[in-house]
């Protein structure tokens, strides 16, 4: 839990500063980032559980990881760090 939390905080800092070059946002932006990451985590866990019988474990993990990354990037781009969404 500590490692995941540290990773999310690190991800927020680098995404805000480097990937999306966001200025401002504050607590509202961070809460949105947490919400996107929580959704990504839930979808990833559901996929790992739901596809465990369908695909070999390596393929299952690859599909879940790529899906989680896509959810995080799209959510961050369209909602968290969008210039329209931050007030």
Secondary structure, 3 states (H helix, E strand, C coil): CHHHHHHHHHHHHHHHHHHCCCCCCHHHHHHHHHHHHHHHHHHHHHHHHHCCCCCCHHHHHHHHHHHHHHHHHHHHHHHHCCCCCCC
